[in-house]
Amino acid sequence: MDQNFFSQNPAFQNISPEKLAFLMNFMNQEKPSSSRDMMTFLMTFTTKARRQNISFTTDETDFIIQHLKQNLSQADQQRVDQVLRLLKRKSS
């Protein structure tokens, strides 16, 4: 994934160079192939970002999740959506 991928998306128009480098490095890793792998991938992503004092906006997070879901089966995409809905309910 190259820098143009992010610069062409409105969610990433004002992203800092550090955040962009972190995101590009992480997104160039092998993509998860199941809903379970994706949740592990996202937890690792979140932990590493937090350690570097990097946070993502809701738009940025939604875009990242949609990108990762592209490799999943329809059933796994639905599982991910279900988990995310549950997490949003718990946080509100």
MOQUI-V700138 format. One record per run of one state. SS is the DSSP state (H for helix, E for strand, C for the rest). FROM is the first residue (numbers start at 0). TO is the last residue. Records with the same first field share a line. If there is no record, write none. Layout:
# MOQUI-V700138
SS->FROM-TO, FROM-TO
This chain:
# MOQUI-V700138
C->0-1, 7-8, 12-15, 27-33, 51-56, 69-72, 91-91
H->2-6, 9-11, 16-26, 34-50, 57-68, 73-90
